[in-house]
Amino acid sequence: MIKKTKSATAFKKAKTFFPGGVNSPVRAFGSVDGDPLFIAKGKGSKIQDIDGNKFIDYCCSWGPLILGHAPSAVVKAVNKACSNGLSFGAPTVQENELAELILKNNKYIDKIRFVSSGTEAVMSAIRLARGYTGKDKIIKFEGCYHGHADHLLVKAGSGLATFGTSSSAGVPEAFANETIVLPLNDIKAIEKTFSTFYNQIACIIIEPIPANNGLLLQGKEYLQYLREITQKHNALLIFDEVISGFRVGFEGAAGLYKIKPDIITYGKIIGGGMPVGAYGSSAAIMSKIAPEGNVYQAGTLSGNPVAMSAGKAQLSQCLKKGFYKSLEQKTKKLCDGVNQFAAKEKMPFKMISVGSIFWLRFSKNEIKTADDIDPKSMNSFRKLHAYLLENGLYMGPSGYEVGFVSAAHSDEDIKKTIKILKEGLKKIMN
Ligand SMILES: *Cc1c(COP(=O)(O)O)cnc(C)c1O
């Protein structure tokens, strides 16, 4: 067993400070064995905890770290920005520079607004959609996560209930009533909703690559259908690309599927590891945002020069020729290596991936909706997770979460990972 005494002590202390000992729930190891590890440092593909254990990291801070940990280009840019002051609450050229880099290389948006988290980006995008269309109701999907704003913490109602029910205490029923939650990959459900709530739907919001509840890859035709039905009903289509943006390509899922939504939200990678989110759209729709328009949205630390510099340094690397191709190939090599083994051993398991996002699917069958995931399969993940930690692989502590390959993962890392995953699967499946 690896040594975990310092982490255990730190967690005990953390529990006296924070609810559940953490500042974001999924960190708490609630669905895997043991206590969370406290991380001391990271470099490239590796992290080290405060007991000195080293791991190849596939959590990558839940997605932002596409270059791996502490990449020198980003660290240098942050240091330089810091020495000139951390925030001014007045415009800086660093905001222009990051915006220019993004907009020049993304044909799906004309204008952008920076905020400080993915939650904030999505919350603002929904307000913009409502302000622009003058309608209140929104459609979201079971199996997509859009941050923790009130009207997005809503799950499908049971039985014949038309409206969603809140998935958190503290969300007024009246808010939940404005959110309609539908299953993914179900065209009939959408048609029915548009006819029931004729002219009341402001927008459909979807993770075009749903990656917060397993990896529920949708067909391009389905996403194209969402594009067309929203246009037909004067509703907006929002792609929440907080994970997929700058991950499956510089232009994210919009670029991958060649579909132009009305608003796109970003987060995670865009800030190079610093707290940044953003939403972008056409110049016409963005003109509704204050101070140009009457949809209010603001932020004291929005676009602060340190975060902007980190984002610019990271995204500049992503623009290098072959960057995404190489990430995808590495990820494919990892998945193929494990999948060949699992198929030979006839295990109900497959690693599925898109770009450099992967998911450990404990099922033989293709899964496109949240309902199709068997909760019992999470028991297998829990066992595998413990084995991987013992053997030097760090994955996000939940079987519903995806993993990320970064540019810093070496061929050697991938080879070692395949070996450990194979051994782990063999152990837990018998
Ligand atoms: C992570 C995530 C969010 C929330 O972003 P935070 O920065 O955690 O607030 C929203 N949408 C999607 C798709 C995400 O993956």
The ligand as an SDF file (V2000), in Angstrom:
LIG
                    3D

 15 15  0  0  0  0  0  0  0  0999 V2000
  -16.8170   22.2630  -15.8850 C   0  0  0  0  0  0  0  0  0  0  0  0
  -18.0280   22.5930  -16.6500 C   0  0  0  0  0  0  0  0  0  0  0  0
  -18.8410   23.6920  -16.3340 C   0  0  0  0  0  0  0  0  0  0  0  0
  -18.6230   24.5230  -15.0980 C   0  0  0  0  0  0  0  0  0  0  0  0
  -17.3920   25.1630  -15.1190 O   0  0  0  0  0  0  0  0  0  0  0  0
  -16.7630   25.6700  -13.7220 P   0  0  0  0  0  0  0  0  0  0  0  0
  -15.5260   26.3900  -14.1520 O   0  0  0  0  0  0  0  0  0  0  0  0
  -16.5190   24.4490  -12.9140 O   0  0  0  0  0  0  0  0  0  0  0  0
  -17.7570   26.5840  -13.1130 O   0  0  0  0  0  0  0  0  0  0  0  0
  -19.8840   24.0050  -17.1760 C   0  0  0  0  0  0  0  0  0  0  0  0
  -20.1330   23.2790  -18.2760 N   0  0  0  0  0  0  0  0  0  0  0  0
  -19.3840   22.2100  -18.6100 C   0  0  0  0  0  0  0  0  0  0  0  0
  -19.6860   21.4670  -19.8670 C   0  0  0  0  0  0  0  0  0  0  0  0
  -18.3150   21.8220  -17.7970 C   0  0  0  0  0  0  0  0  0  0  0  0
  -17.6130   20.7450  -18.1120 O   0  0  0  0  0  0  0  0  0  0  0  0
  1  2  1  0
  2  3  1  0
  2 14  2  0
  3  4  1  0
  3 10  2  0
  4  5  1  0
  5  6  1  0
  6  7  2  0
  6  8  1  0
  6  9  1  0
 10 11  1  0
 11 12  2  0
 12 13  1  0
 12 14  1  0
 14 15  1  0
M  END
$$$$
